[in-house]
Amino acid sequence: MQMMEIGGFFGLILLALNIWAIVSILGSTATTGRKVVWTLLILVLPLVGFIAWYVTGPRSRTQNI
């Protein structure tokens, strides 16, 4: 029973991170085609897509320094 609670908690965190990534992608200066590809990758493969986006994906227009 506890494993389901842990999985649900991490699932919720992953959902929040994916939403943040998609918002960042849509606010980036990347081309529309790249935005669509990155968004689909995150929607189809949430964990792998998020990690790939975090490492190499487009960033939003505002960068924190």
N, CA and C atoms as a LAMMPS dump frame, in Angstrom:
ITEM: TIMESTEP
0
ITEM: NUMBER OF ATOMS
195
ITEM: BOX BOUNDS ff ff ff
-5.0000000000000000e+02 5.0000000000000000e+02
-5.0000000000000000e+02 5.0000000000000000e+02
-5.0000000000000000e+02 5.0000000000000000e+02
ITEM: ATOMS id mol type element x y z
1 1 1 N 0.81 -1.191 0
2 1 2 C 0 0 0
3 1 3 C 0.861 1.265 0
4 2 1 N 1.971 1.256 0.715
5 2 2 C 2.829 2.428 0.777
6 2 3 C 3.502 2.699 -0.565
7 3 1 N 3.808 1.671 -1.345
8 3 2 C 4.422 1.879 -2.658
9 3 3 C 3.494 2.675 -3.569
10 4 1 N 2.189 2.469 -3.468
11 4 2 C 1.248 3.226 -4.287
12 4 3 C 1.257 4.697 -3.887
13 5 1 N 1.396 4.99 -2.597
14 5 2 C 1.447 6.373 -2.147
15 5 3 C 2.711 7.059 -2.655
16 6 1 N 3.83 6.375 -2.613
17 6 2 C 5.085 6.941 -3.107
18 6 3 C 4.997 7.151 -4.617
19 7 1 N 4.458 6.182 -5.332
20 7 2 C 4.305 6.317 -6.782
21 7 3 C 3.386 7.462 -7.148
22 8 1 N 2.31 7.626 -6.394
23 8 2 C 1.387 8.729 -6.647
24 8 3 C 2.044 10.079 -6.4
25 9 1 N 2.862 10.162 -5.356
26 9 2 C 3.563 11.398 -5.028
27 9 3 C 4.554 11.761 -6.134
28 10 1 N 5.35 10.792 -6.574
29 10 2 C 6.311 11.059 -7.649
30 10 3 C 5.606 11.323 -8.976
31 11 1 N 4.475 10.676 -9.179
32 11 2 C 3.689 10.948 -10.38
33 11 3 C 3.184 12.378 -10.406
34 12 1 N 2.768 12.87 -9.254
35 12 2 C 2.295 14.246 -9.152
36 12 3 C 3.436 15.234 -9.396
37 13 1 N 4.596 14.936 -8.851
38 13 2 C 5.775 15.781 -9.093
39 13 3 C 6.137 15.774 -10.573
40 14 1 N 6.122 14.592 -11.201
41 14 2 C 6.438 14.498 -12.627
42 14 3 C 5.431 15.275 -13.462
43 15 1 N 4.157 15.219 -13.09
44 15 2 C 3.137 15.986 -13.803
45 15 3 C 3.421 17.48 -13.712
46 16 1 N 3.755 17.952 -12.526
47 16 2 C 4.062 19.381 -12.349
48 16 3 C 5.293 19.779 -13.17
49 17 1 N 6.323 18.927 -13.163
50 17 2 C 7.526 19.227 -13.943
51 17 3 C 7.234 19.238 -15.441
52 18 1 N 6.388 18.317 -15.888
53 18 2 C 6.037 18.275 -17.309
54 18 3 C 5.243 19.515 -17.723
55 19 1 N 4.336 19.956 -16.86
56 19 2 C 3.58 21.178 -17.161
57 19 3 C 4.527 22.366 -17.251
58 20 1 N 5.472 22.441 -16.303
59 20 2 C 6.461 23.524 -16.323
60 20 3 C 7.289 23.481 -17.615
61 21 1 N 7.689 22.282 -18.035
62 21 2 C 8.483 22.137 -19.255
63 21 3 C 7.687 22.566 -20.484
64 22 1 N 6.433 22.167 -20.559
65 22 2 C 5.608 22.522 -21.722
66 22 3 C 5.382 24.026 -21.78
67 23 1 N 5.114 24.648 -20.639
68 23 2 C 4.948 26.107 -20.617
69 23 3 C 6.239 26.785 -21.06
70 24 1 N 7.367 26.278 -20.611
71 24 2 C 8.656 26.842 -21.005
72 24 3 C 8.897 26.657 -22.501
73 25 1 N 8.541 25.497 -23.02
74 25 2 C 8.708 25.235 -24.455
75 25 3 C 7.857 26.2 -25.264
76 26 1 N 6.602 26.363 -24.886
77 26 2 C 5.708 27.231 -25.639
78 26 3 C 6.134 28.693 -25.557
79 27 1 N 6.829 29.083 -24.493
80 27 2 C 7.316 30.448 -24.357
81 27 3 C 8.692 30.672 -24.938
82 28 1 N 9.277 29.646 -25.521
83 28 2 C 10.629 29.767 -26.059
84 28 3 C 10.607 30.407 -27.45
85 29 1 N 11.79 30.689 -27.943
86 29 2 C 11.909 31.277 -29.282
87 29 3 C 12.114 30.209 -30.361
88 30 1 N 11.948 28.953 -30.005
89 30 2 C 12.121 27.864 -30.968
90 30 3 C 11.039 27.941 -32.047
91 31 1 N 11.296 27.291 -33.163
92 31 2 C 10.306 27.261 -34.239
93 31 3 C 9.088 26.456 -33.796
94 32 1 N 7.99 26.666 -34.487
95 32 2 C 6.756 25.959 -34.151
96 32 3 C 6.939 24.449 -34.255
97 33 1 N 7.652 23.997 -35.268
98 33 2 C 7.886 22.569 -35.444
99 33 3 C 8.638 21.96 -34.265
100 34 1 N 9.669 22.656 -33.806
101 34 2 C 10.445 22.164 -32.653
102 34 3 C 9.597 22.152 -31.389
103 35 1 N 8.752 23.173 -31.228
104 35 2 C 7.867 23.218 -30.068
105 35 3 C 6.922 22.025 -30.068
106 36 1 N 6.382 21.702 -31.228
107 36 2 C 5.457 20.567 -31.335
108 36 3 C 6.175 19.265 -31.019
109 37 1 N 7.368 19.08 -31.56
110 37 2 C 8.123 17.845 -31.324
111 37 3 C 8.448 17.687 -29.846
112 38 1 N 8.937 18.737 -29.201
113 38 2 C 9.283 18.652 -27.782
114 38 3 C 8.044 18.389 -26.927
115 39 1 N 6.948 19.069 -27.243
116 39 2 C 5.721 18.872 -26.476
117 39 3 C 5.21 17.444 -26.631
118 40 1 N 5.213 16.918 -27.839
119 40 2 C 4.774 15.531 -28.051
120 40 3 C 5.687 14.543 -27.333
121 41 1 N 6.985 14.796 -27.352
122 41 2 C 7.918 13.915 -26.665
123 41 3 C 7.613 13.869 -25.166
124 42 1 N 7.328 15.009 -24.581
125 42 2 C 7.021 15.049 -23.15
126 42 3 C 5.671 14.392 -22.859
127 43 1 N 4.712 14.559 -23.744
128 43 2 C 3.404 13.951 -23.517
129 43 3 C 3.428 12.432 -23.69
130 44 1 N 4.195 11.938 -24.656
131 44 2 C 4.228 10.506 -24.938
132 44 3 C 5.157 9.764 -23.977
133 45 1 N 6.309 10.341 -23.684
134 45 2 C 7.289 9.733 -22.773
135 45 3 C 7.595 10.728 -21.652
136 46 1 N 6.746 10.809 -20.645
137 46 2 C 6.874 11.885 -19.658
138 46 3 C 8.237 11.976 -18.97
139 47 1 N 8.762 10.897 -18.443
140 47 2 C 10.016 10.965 -17.709
141 47 3 C 11.2 11.171 -18.652
142 48 1 N 11.291 10.361 -19.683
143 48 2 C 12.393 10.462 -20.646
144 48 3 C 12.323 11.801 -21.387
145 49 1 N 11.116 12.206 -21.778
146 49 2 C 10.945 13.47 -22.483
147 49 3 C 11.356 14.663 -21.637
148 50 1 N 10.98 14.629 -20.34
149 50 2 C 11.367 15.733 -19.458
150 50 3 C 12.876 15.799 -19.294
151 51 1 N 13.5 14.656 -19.081
152 51 2 C 14.958 14.64 -18.9
153 51 3 C 15.654 15.135 -20.168
154 52 1 N 15.196 14.671 -21.329
155 52 2 C 15.801 15.108 -22.594
156 52 3 C 15.613 16.616 -22.781
157 53 1 N 14.411 17.119 -22.478
158 53 2 C 14.172 18.556 -22.606
159 53 3 C 15.047 19.342 -21.639
160 54 1 N 15.158 18.862 -20.41
161 54 2 C 15.941 19.571 -19.397
162 54 3 C 17.408 19.696 -19.807
163 55 1 N 17.922 18.653 -20.461
164 55 2 C 19.331 18.652 -20.853
165 55 3 C 19.556 19.436 -22.144
166 56 1 N 18.688 19.27 -23.14
167 56 2 C 18.97 19.839 -24.46
168 56 3 C 17.868 20.697 -25.06
169 57 1 N 16.741 20.809 -24.415
170 57 2 C 15.589 21.465 -25.032
171 57 3 C 15.656 22.979 -25.044
172 58 1 N 14.696 23.59 -25.753
173 58 2 C 14.645 25.051 -25.811
174 58 3 C 14.222 25.631 -24.467
175 59 1 N 14.707 26.804 -24.161
176 59 2 C 14.385 27.474 -22.901
177 59 3 C 13.429 28.632 -23.171
178 60 1 N 12.751 29.066 -22.134
179 60 2 C 11.841 30.189 -22.282
180 60 3 C 12.631 31.464 -22.564
181 61 1 N 11.928 32.496 -22.973
182 61 2 C 12.578 33.749 -23.343
183 61 3 C 13.27 34.403 -22.157
184 62 1 N 12.69 34.269 -20.964
185 62 2 C 13.291 34.885 -19.783
186 62 3 C 14.213 33.892 -19.11
187 63 1 N 15.455 34.282 -18.96
188 63 2 C 16.456 33.442 -18.313
189 63 3 C 16.817 34.042 -16.969
190 64 1 N 16.871 33.214 -15.951
191 64 2 C 17.32 33.679 -14.637
192 64 3 C 18.836 33.638 -14.595
193 65 1 N 19.43 34.742 -14.17
194 65 2 C 20.894 34.808 -14.118
195 65 3 C 21.365 34.66 -12.699
